[in-house]
């Protein structure tokens, strides 16, 4: 079986591919990765020499390339996306082009070649802020940011291809991921890497915003359950079961890195910042046997230890990132007047959340 995985040089996609390649399943798939290698993706995340892995450097909006790859594909798992909320607020066009037009390009090619299942990996952000309880798969879509609106659009396009054409589309909506290999613009790796360097971390507003946390390994297992056991035309929430305010999470990260609250700089809150995300994942549990296996405390400790031991991986990525458009920590909040303006400009935003 030939599996096309888009966006698999990034955090979650690469973890998914490595998991499948390490599987001892009797008929493991041959995997083709399609990735454009934007700032958040790097081929070093993948075991490129593996005999069952082919890597293609290309864009999901390239219709000719996508059509060529889809002709030899049996199934698709679509991770590729622009996913950073702050960036979408600064410049939404790239999010629409990748998350909407790119998704449409893949769907059109999958339909032409009779490919399926087609798993479209989405986010709990499409539900918007949830005041109480947890959002089921039937919850109205109320995205707040250009990022989440573009993902909701991709979801609807995918589901429309099932309803109109009968394409075997399955949509997943996950909560905040954490774990090794996450690009250091997202909350957990950003805070950990800065704290390990003895620097300040930026916390939006009063830190009351609540997110549900899911280890990347549990997310990848959930995605594969949807691919192998899910039903066509269905949406499956994949949650982690650990809801924390950003302030509470910051406290845990400070403790894990041996730092105090004097290392936290409160920055102006982001526009349209949703207060709380929470998904009901009982459908995936009851239909597919999905259940998170990682205890959050242990998982977070392991994640911090990984970043502590793998500076050679994340330090070059920090230099590649464009920090200039991120929330600014006031000059007086950063120790060391020798720091440049770009070093004082930092993201806090998580993803996908």
DACORRA-V534904 format. One record per backbone hydrogen bond with DSSP energy under -0.5 kcal/mol. NH is the residue of the N-H (numbers start at 1). CO is the residue of the C=O. E is the energy in kcal/mol with one decimal. If there is no record, write none. Layout:
nh->[NH NH]
co->[CO CO]
e->[E E]
This chain:
nh->[3 3 4 5 5 6 6 7 8 10 14 15 16 17 18 19 20 21 22 23 28 30 31 32 33 33 34 35 35 41 42 45 46 48 50 53 54 56 58 58 62 63 66 67 68 69 70 71 72 73 74 75 76 77 78 79 79 83 85 85 88 89 90 91 95 96 97 98 99 100 101 102 103 104 105 106 107 108 109 110 111 112 113 114 114 115 116 117 118 119 119 120 120 121 121 122 122 124 126 127 128 130 131 135 139 142 142 149 150 151 152 153 154 155 156 157 158 159 160 161 162 163 164 165 166 167 169 170 171 172 173 174 175 176 178 182 185 186 190 191 192 193 194 195 196 197 198 199 201 203 204 205 207 210 211 213 214 216 218 219 220 221 222 223 224 225 226 227 228 229 230 230 233 234 236 238 244 246 247 249 250 251 252 253 254 255 256 257 258 259 263 264 265 266 267 273 274 277 280 281 285 286 287 288 289 289 290 295 299 300 301 302 303 304 305 306 307 308 309 310 313 314 315 317 318 319 320 321 323 325 326 329 333 334 334 335 339 344 344 345 346 346 353]
co->[1 30 75 3 32 4 77 34 5 7 10 11 12 13 14 15 16 17 18 20 25 1 52 3 31 54 5 33 56 38 9 42 43 46 47 50 31 33 35 56 59 61 62 63 64 65 66 67 69 70 2 2 117 4 119 6 77 81 83 350 84 85 86 87 92 92 93 94 95 96 96 97 98 100 101 102 103 104 105 106 107 108 109 110 111 110 74 168 168 76 117 118 170 78 119 120 172 174 123 124 125 276 129 278 136 126 140 145 146 147 148 149 150 151 152 153 154 155 156 157 158 159 160 161 162 161 167 118 234 120 236 122 238 212 214 179 183 183 186 187 188 189 190 191 192 193 195 194 263 265 202 267 204 275 244 242 176 178 215 215 216 217 218 219 220 221 222 223 224 225 225 226 169 231 171 173 211 209 207 245 246 247 248 249 250 251 252 253 255 254 260 261 201 264 203 270 272 210 135 279 281 282 283 284 284 285 284 293 295 296 297 298 299 300 301 302 303 304 305 306 310 310 311 313 314 315 316 317 321 322 323 344 330 330 331 333 336 340 341 342 327 344 350]
e->[-0.5 -3.1 -2.7 -0.5 -2.8 -0.5 -1.9 -2.5 -0.5 -1.2 -1.7 -1.3 -2.3 -2.4 -2.6 -2.0 -2.2 -2.5 -1.5 -0.9 -0.7 -2.7 -3.0 -2.9 -0.5 -3.1 -2.1 -0.5 -2.0 -1.9 -2.0 -2.0 -2.0 -1.7 -2.2 -1.7 -2.6 -3.1 -1.5 -0.9 -1.9 -1.3 -2.9 -2.5 -2.0 -2.4 -2.7 -1.4 -1.1 -1.7 -2.6 -1.8 -2.3 -2.5 -3.3 -1.3 -0.9 -0.5 -0.7 -0.5 -1.8 -1.9 -1.9 -2.5 -0.8 -1.8 -2.5 -2.2 -2.4 -1.7 -2.0 -1.7 -0.6 -2.5 -2.3 -2.0 -2.5 -2.6 -1.8 -2.7 -2.4 -2.1 -1.9 -0.6 -0.8 -2.5 -2.2 -0.6 -2.8 -3.0 -0.5 -0.7 -2.8 -2.0 -0.7 -0.6 -3.2 -2.5 -1.2 -1.6 -1.4 -3.0 -0.6 -2.9 -1.7 -1.4 -0.6 -2.5 -2.1 -2.0 -2.5 -2.0 -1.9 -2.5 -2.4 -2.4 -2.5 -2.6 -2.3 -1.8 -1.1 -2.4 -3.0 -1.3 -1.6 -1.8 -1.9 -2.5 -2.4 -2.3 -2.2 -1.2 -1.6 -1.3 -1.4 -0.8 -1.7 -1.7 -2.9 -2.7 -2.5 -2.6 -2.1 -2.7 -2.6 -1.1 -1.6 -2.7 -2.5 -2.5 -0.5 -2.5 -1.6 -3.3 -2.5 -2.5 -3.4 -2.4 -0.6 -2.1 -2.6 -2.1 -2.1 -2.6 -2.1 -1.8 -2.1 -2.2 -2.4 -2.9 -0.7 -1.2 -3.5 -1.5 -2.8 -2.6 -2.6 -2.3 -2.5 -2.5 -2.3 -2.1 -1.8 -2.3 -2.7 -2.3 -2.4 -1.6 -1.2 -3.0 -1.9 -1.7 -3.1 -0.5 -2.2 -1.2 -0.6 -1.6 -2.7 -0.7 -1.8 -3.1 -2.7 -1.7 -0.6 -1.2 -1.9 -0.6 -3.0 -3.0 -2.1 -2.4 -1.9 -2.6 -2.2 -1.9 -2.1 -2.2 -1.9 -0.8 -1.4 -1.5 -2.6 -0.6 -2.0 -1.5 -1.4 -1.4 -1.0 -0.5 -1.8 -2.2 -1.8 -0.6 -1.3 -0.6 -1.6 -1.0 -0.6 -1.1 -2.2 -0.6 -0.5]
